[in-house]
């Protein structure tokens, strides 16, 4: 499982796009989902898109996760420019449990 964060800027949003985003952003819970979620500033210029991407093959890497996250962002239909992408491979995360010392 990968968690991908895409920071970007909207480009040339029409009033219909702005209204759809306003409604969507108000109803979104901030978090990582397979469809992806937006958070953005009130002027709808900058945004953060969070997407959870399952590893389809055991050897899937950041490149494949990035491609699928960009596809999910593009599927949202808003004109945008990508500024930065961060990928976390959740398979590499170690959880330390309190009191688990021996």
C-alpha positions in Angstrom: 0.0 0.0 0.0 1.3 3.5 -0.9 0.1 6.9 0.3 0.7 9.6 -2.3 0.5 13.3 -1.7 0.3 15.6 -4.7 0.7 19.3 -4.2 -0.4 21.4 -7.1 -2.1 24.5 -8.5 -5.4 24.7 -10.3 -5.4 26.3 -13.7 -8.2 28.3 -15.3 -11.1 27.0 -13.2 -14.5 28.1 -14.4 -17.2 29.1 -12.1 -18.9 25.7 -12.4 -15.6 24.0 -11.4 -15.2 26.4 -8.4 -18.7 25.6 -7.2 -18.2 21.9 -7.6 -14.9 22.1 -5.7 -16.5 24.2 -3.0 -19.2 21.6 -2.4 -16.7 18.7 -2.7 -14.1 20.2 -0.3 -16.8 20.9 2.3 -18.0 17.3 2.2 -14.5 15.7 2.1 -12.9 14.2 5.1 -9.1 14.8 5.1 -7.4 11.5 4.6 -6.0 9.0 2.1 -8.6 7.2 0.0 -8.3 5.2 -3.3 -10.5 7.8 -5.1 -8.4 10.6 -3.6 -9.4 13.7 -1.5 -8.7 17.4 -2.0 -7.8 20.1 0.4 -7.3 23.6 -1.0 -7.1 27.2 -0.1 -10.2 29.5 -0.2 -9.1 31.0 -3.5 -8.9 27.6 -5.2 -5.5 28.2 -6.5 -3.3 25.7 -4.6 -4.4 22.2 -3.5 -3.2 19.0 -1.9 -4.5 15.7 -3.3 -4.1 12.6 -1.1 -4.5 9.2 -2.6 -4.1 5.7 -1.3 -2.8 3.3 -3.9 -2.7 -0.5 -3.4 0.4 -2.4 -4.5 -0.9 -4.5 -7.4 2.2 -6.6 -7.7 4.7 -7.5 -4.9 7.4 -5.6 -6.7 5.4 -2.4 -7.4 7.3 0.7 -6.5 7.0 4.4 -6.2 6.8 4.9 -10.0 3.7 2.7 -10.4 2.1 4.3 -7.3 2.8 7.8 -8.6 1.3 7.0 -12.1 -1.9 5.6 -10.5 -2.2 8.6 -8.2 -1.8 11.0 -11.1 -4.4 9.1 -13.0 -6.8 9.4 -10.0 -6.1 13.2 -9.9 -6.7 13.6 -13.6 -10.0 11.6 -13.3 -11.3 14.4 -11.0 -11.5 16.5 -14.2 -10.0 19.8 -12.8 -7.3 21.6 -14.9 -4.2 21.5 -12.8 -0.4 21.8 -12.6 1.6 19.4 -10.4 4.2 21.1 -8.2 5.4 18.3 -6.0 4.7 14.6 -5.3 5.5 12.6 -2.1 5.1 8.8 -1.9 5.2 6.7 1.2 5.5 2.9 0.9 3.4 1.7 3.9 5.0 -1.7 3.6 8.2 -0.1 5.1 6.5 1.5 8.1 7.4 0.0 11.4 4.9 0.4 14.3 6.4 0.7 17.7 3.9 -0.4 20.3 4.2 1.1 23.8 5.1 -1.4 26.4 6.2 -4.0 23.9 9.7 -4.2 25.3 11.1 -7.5 26.5 
